[in-house]
Amino acid sequence: MALESGATAAVEVGRRLRQSQAHERLEETKLEAVRDNNLELVQEILRDLAQLAEQSSTAAELARILQEPHFQSLLETHDSVASKTYETPPPSPGLDPTFSNQPVPPDAVRMVGIRKTAGEHLGVTFRVEGGELVIARILHGGMVAQQGLLHVGDIIKEVNGQPVGSDPRALQELLRSASGSVILKILPSYQEPHLPRQVFVKCHFDYDPARDSLIPCKEAGLRFSAGDLLQIVNQDDANWWQISVPRPLQACHVEGGSAGLIPSQLLEEKRKAFVKRDLELTPTSGTLCGSLSGKKKKRMMYLTTKNAEFDRHELLIYEEVARMPPFRRKTLVLIGAQGVGRRSLKNKLIMWDPDRYGTTVPYTSRRPKDSEREGQGYSFVSRAEMEADIRAGRYLEHGEYEGNLYGTRIDSIRGVVAAGKVCVLDVNPQAVKVLRTAEFVPYVVFIEAPDFETLRAMNRAALESGVSTKQLTEADLRRTVEESSRIQRGYGHYFDLSLVNSNLERTFRELQAAMEKLRTEPQWVPVSWVY
């Protein structure tokens, strides 16, 4: 059996060698085909012979010969050679698997014909290996990938009869400027192409290949922005992923085409690992899920469970996502600067449809007032009990005000969800990291502050109409605008929707429409929520 396998392999090698030598001789003589549509010509001849064949035995014999399968195959092969398109020769079925990785003989060359216009990209990059130019990657969706005539690992020897040397950039420029029929002389690798993977990611940073000094081919790079959704089709290269833009995607605005190169997670981690981030909010920038008011509230220390250390080491690069059919989220999280209108929107939503929306009752360690009842406005517990629950991680967020503790218990969120309602929360931005799990599947909406002049006009109108009794100073207004910008920079990658609250009624209608859309349109969610 081993002798038979060795003999089969030897026959295969000999066949490839004879084929390559035939290519060399044809190239040296520079033979040109007379025409490349002989199959069509034979069909015309057969139509003309149809009547003559009934009267002449010679015509009938000619018609029979022209219709023979081997003659048709000969004409088809001639047409392929004449048009300079060649398919990869299949391996011999009897070749022993132990010989499948044997190196191809150095003379086993192949000629590949490509037609292109000047300036058109082929969608292929090269690397230097042993002084030869080797195909490093074939971009998904590019011309070369669509034709399927070249494969990763193929060695490029000549372009239109000219040696290519060993400079990848020179070869890229040569191929880019070439037009018409381009003939490549290659040493094939006979590698099987990989099927595209169904992996989708949401980008958490902006990228411009024109400003990237590391990318192997700037023309192959794709520019994208934070929030764009991309499909990864090849991760063989540790530093550069091949991606495709899934269509249709309303939130996607990738420039440069529908496929190309992006830096891998590993490469971006290396670049960003030692970059200091200054995106943390000041401790006084948050507000509680309650009804606290007054100037003293700004001095309250705001803490969220186990977030400080995570904030310092979080690298925002890519997040794997999955496309889900329409479904109702369990929580609606409103994020925004103090005084931007989150609580007003939350209350309007609950009053609009109390059977569908609900919210939590905050806990406090202070004693109830005479007019207060348990569960109406606050749930009252002892300070010792509340401190024990905080240490046990049972609070989403908590803080202290005038010597009393206030906070939101995670179990109270579960209670609203268990009642069949969407739990509406206006929380500190850091709390989103705790909620963003498969248990709570939040829809996170950022309520953005309008510009300074619009915010001042809104406060003036609220005072005149009696909706508000507090006139904000210019310092208050500027603080709100600046805090809104800091939240957007630091936590924007968590937002599913951003709404500029320049008009409360209009913003409320937009929020209503967004929640209704979740019931009818597919949603992209973190893959950890699905698997």
N, C-alpha and C positions, 0 to 999 in steps of 0.2 A: 504493500500500500504506500509506503514512504517513497519507493522508487517511482510509482505511478504519479504521486503528487509532485515529486521533483521534476519528472518529465513534463508534467502539465505546466508547471511554472516556467520551465525552460522554453516551452512552445510559446507561452504568453509573452515572455521577454523578447523572443525572436520576432514575434508578430509586431510588437511595438517598435522594435528597431527597424524592421523593414518599412514600416509605415513612415517613421521619421526620415529615413533615407530617401523615400519617395518624395516627401515634402521638400527636402533639400534640393533634389534634382529638378523638381518642378519650379522651385524658386530661382535656381540658377539659370534655367532656360527662359524664364519670364514668359511662359506660355499664357495666352489669354484666350478665354472661351469666345466662340463666335456669338453665341446668344445664351441666355439663361432661363428661357421659358419654353424649353423643348416639349414638356408635357402638354402645354396648351397647343403647340404646333401639331403634335401627333393626334390630338383630339380633332383638330380641323381636318387633318388628312383622312382620318377614319370616317368623318362625315362625308367627305368627297368620295371615298371608296365604297360607301354603302350601296350605291346604285351600280357601280362598275363590277362589284363582287358577284352580282347575280348573273352577269354576262361573261366574265373572264375569270378563269381559275387562277391566273397569276395574281389578279387583284385580290381574290379571296385569300390566297396564300399570304400575301403581304399584310392584309388586314389581320389575319390570325397571328402572324409574327409580332406585329405592333401591339397586340393585346396580351401577349405572353407576360406573366408576372415578372420573370427575370429581366425582360426587356424594359418593362415599366420601371423596375428598380434601378436599372442602369441609367435611364433618363433622369430619374429623380436625383440620383447621386451626382450626375453631371450638372444638373441645375443648381444643386447645393454648392458644388465646387465653383461653378461659374459666378454665383452670387457671393462667394467668399464667406459663407456661414458654415461652420463646422460644429458638430455636436461632440461632447466628450465620449470617447469610445468606451462602451461598457466593459467591465472586467469579465474574463472568461468564467462561465459558470462552474467549470471543473477545477478552478484554481484553489489550492489548499489554503485555508485561512492563515496558516503559519507563515505564508509568503506574502500576505496582503500588505504588510508594512515594509516590505523590501523597497529600497530606494529605486526610483525610476532611472533607467539608463540615461546618461547625460545627453544622448542623441535623440531621445524620445520627445522631440519638440512637437508643438501643435500651433497651427495658425488660426487666429481668431479675427474675424472681420466685424467692425463696428462702424455704423454711419452716424455722424454727428455734425452739428454746426459749430462754428468757432465761438468760443466762450462758454459753451455748454459743459456743465460738470458731469463727469461719469459716475460720481458717487463711489470713489474708491481711494484708499490711502495706501502708502507703501512704507516699508522699513528696509534697512540694509542688513543683510544676513550673509556672512561669509563673502563680502564684496559684491553680492548680487542684490538686485532690487526685487523684493518679495511683496506680494499683496498682503498688507497687514489687516485690513478690514474692508468689507463691502457694505456700504450704507444701505439700510433697509429702504426700499422704495425707489432707489436710484436707477439709472439706466442700466448699469452692469447687473444689478440685482434682478431687474425685470427680465433681462435676456438670459441670465443663468449660464453664460458661457465661460465666465471666470470664477475662480474660487479662492478663498483665503489659503495662502501658502504657495500659489502659483508664482513662478519666477518669470519676470518680464525680461526678455533678451533683446528684442528689437521693436521699434515702432516704424512702420513703413520702410523697412529695410535698413534703418539706421540703429546702431548699437545705442543702448540707453545709458551706459556708464553706471555710476553708483551714487548719484545724487538724487534723492527723492523729490526735492523741490524742482529740480530741472525737469524731471519726468512729468511732474504735475503740470508745469507750465507748458511743456511740449504737447501734452494731451489736451490741455485747455485751449490752446491756440489752433490745434488741428481741426480740419473740417473735411466733410465729404467721407470717403471711405478710408478708415484707419485700420491697418493690418498689424496685429500684435503677434510677435513670435514669442511663445511661452514654453516653459517646462512645467507641465501640469502637476498638481499635487494629488488630484483625484480625491479630495476631501469631500465628504458629504455635507451639504449646507444644513444649518440649524433651523428648526422651525421657530417662528417668533413666539416669545413668551407673553402671556397675558398678565403683565404686571403694570399697574398704573400708580403714578406718584403725584402728589401735590407738592409744588415747589414752595419753599419758605425763604427764598432769597432771589435777588435779581442777578441775572448773568448776561454778559455781553462778550461774545467770543473775540470781537475786535480788540478788546482790552486784555485778553488773556495771553500771556507770553508763553504758556506751557502747551497750548493746544497744538496738535501736530499739523492741522490744516484749518486755518481760520475760515476758509470758504465752506468747510463741512460743518462748522459749529452752528448751533441754533441759539438765538437770543430769546430769553424768556423773563417773565416777571414773577414776583411772589404771588402765589395764588393760582398760577397756571397749572393745568393738568396735562401730564405727558404719559405716553405708553413706552415702557422700556422693552426693546425687542432683542437686545444683545448686551450681556454683561461679561463677555469673555475677557475683555481688557480690564485690568484692575483699576485703571485710572480714567478710562473714557467709556461711557455707556452710549449705545446707539438708541435713539428714541424716535417715536412716531407720535404725532399729535392726534389724539382721538377726535373724531368729528361725529356729530356737531357738538361743540362745547361753547356755551354762551360766555363762560368766564375765561376762555383761553384766547390769548392774543399773541401767540408765538410768531416771531418774525423769522424770515429766511427759508420758509418752505414747510413741508410736512414731515421731514425726517432729517436726522443729522446727529452730531456728537454733542454731549454735555459732560461736564466733569462728574466723576463717580462720587458716591458718598465718601469713600475712603480718601480720595484726593481732596475734597472740600474739608473733611475733618482735619487733615494735615495742615491745610492753609488757615483754618479758623481756630485751631486748637489753642493757640497762644494769644489770640486777639482778645483784649479785655473789653467786656461789654459794659456800657454805662446806661442800661435801660431800666434799672430798677426804680420803682416809684418811691417817693419819700414816704415815711411811715404815716404822715398825716393826710395822705391823699384819698383815703378810702372812706366809705360810709357804710353803716350797718343796715341790715334788712329790718328796719323798724321805723319808728317815728320820732327819732331824736332830732332836735333842732337847737339852734342857738350857736353863738360864736365858740363856746367851749368845746363843741363837738370836733372842731378842727384839731384840737390838741390831743385827741384820743389816739393811743397807740393801737394800730390795727394789725392783727396777726392771722395767718392762715396756716392750717396744719401742714407741717413738714414741707414748706415751699422755699424757704430762704436758701438752703444749700442747693436745692435743685436749680434755682434761678441762676446761680453763679456758674454752673457747669453745662447748662443746656445749649446745644449747638443746633441751630435752625437750618436744616439742609433740605432733606426730602422726607415726605411721609407717604407710606404706601396706603392707597385708598381703593375702595371697591364701589361699583355702581349698584345701587339697590333700587328696587321698585318703590313707588310712593308709600310712605308710612308716616304715622304720627309720632313726633318726638315726645319723650316723657317730660322733658324740662325745657323751658324757654328762659335763657339767661340774658339779662340786659346789662351791658357794660357801658360805662361812661364816666365823665368827670362829675364832680359834685355840683349840683345845681343845674344840670343839663336837661333834666326832665324825665329821668328814668322812672322814678316813683309815680309820676303822673300817668305815664304810659301804662305801667303795670296796673294801677288802679282802674284806669279806663277799660283795659282789656278784661279784667275780672268782672267789672260791672256790666260790660257788654254781653258776656256769655258766662255767667257764674257756674253753669252746669259743665262747661268745658275747661275753664281755667280756675286755678286756685293758687294759694300761696301759703307759706309757712307762718307760724306764730313764733316770734323770737323769744328766747329765754333770757331771764335776768335774775340776779341774786338780790336785788333790792326788794324791800317790803312793798306790798301793794298799797295804793292809796285807797281811801274810803270809797271812792267812786269806781274803782277798778275791780273786775272779776277775773278769776282764773280762765285763761284761754281766750280772753277778749282783749286783744292788744298785746298781751304778754303772757307767758307761762312763768310762774314764780317758783324758784327753787332756792335752797340754801346755798351759800357761797361754798361751803365744804363739798357739797354734792356736785356743784358745777365745776369746781376745780378738779375733782376726781375724774369727771367725765372728759374734761379738756385733756388731762394727762393720758387718758385712755383713747384719745383720738376720735371721740364721738361728736365733735363739733366741726362743722365746715369752716367756720370762722368765728372769732371771738375778740372782744376788746374790753377795756375798762373805762368807765366814765364817772367822774365824781365819786370814786371809791366803790362803784358797783360794776359787776361783770354783766356783759350782754353778749349774746351769740346766737347762732343758728345751728341747731342739732341736725345731723345727717338723717336721723330717723324721722324727723318731721317732714323732710322731703319725701322719704319713702311712703309716709302716710298719705300725702296728697296724691302721689302716683297710684297707690293701692286703691284709692277712691275713684280711680278712672279719670282723673283730671290731669291736664298739663300744669306742672308746677312752675309758676312764674317767679323768677328770682332777680333782684337787682343787687348784685354782690360785688365785692372787690375783685379786680381782674385776676389776682393770683388764685382765687377760688375755682376758676375755670379748669385748672389743671386737675383738681380733685374730682370735679364733676364730669370731665370728658372721658367717660368710660362706657362700656356696653350696658352697665346698669342704668345710667341716667340719660344716655344718648341726647345730649343737649343741643339745642339750636341757639347759637350764640349771636346776638345782635349788638353791634356797637352803635350807641347813640352819640353821634359826633356833634361837638359844639359848632355853631356857625361862626363866622368871623366876628371880630370885636364889635363893629358897628351894628351888625344885625342883632347880636346878643343884647346890646344896650337898648336898641329899639324895642325888642321883645319885653325886656324888663319894664320899660316905660309904659308899654301898652298894658301889661299885666297890672301895674299899679293903677292906671286910669280906669280899668274895667273892674277893679276890686278883686281880681283873682289872687293877687299877691299884695301883701302889706309891707314887704321889705324892699327897700331900694338898695340895689347893689352898687358898691363903689367901683371906680375904675380899676382899682387894685383887685377887687373880687372878680370882675369881668375878665381881666387879663389872666388871672390865676386859673379861671375855668378854661379859657382857650389854650393856655400852655399845658395844663394838665391833660386836656383832651389829646393834644399832640403827643405827649409822652406815652399815654396809654396806647395810642395807635401804633407808635414805633415799637413799643415793647411787647405788645400782645396781639398785634394785627393778624398773626398767623393762625390764631384761634377763631377768628370771626367768620361766620357764615354769611353775614350781611352787615352792611354799614349804612346808616341813615343819618343824614344831617338834619338836626332838629331846628330848623328855622321857622317852623310853623307846627304847633302841637297837633292840630286836627289833621293836617296833611301827613305828618309823620305817623300818626295813629292809623290812618287809612293804608299807608304803605306797609305798616307792620301787619295789619289784618290780611292784606293781599299776600304777603310772604308766607304767613301761616297757612292760608288756604292752598297755596301752591304746593306745599309739602304733601298734601293729600292727593295731588293729581300728577306730579312730575317726578321722574327718577331723581335719586339723590346720591351724591358722592360722599362716602363716609369713611373714617379710618378703618382699615382692614381688620384691626383688632376688635372692632364691634361685630364683625361678621363671623370670623373664624376663631 
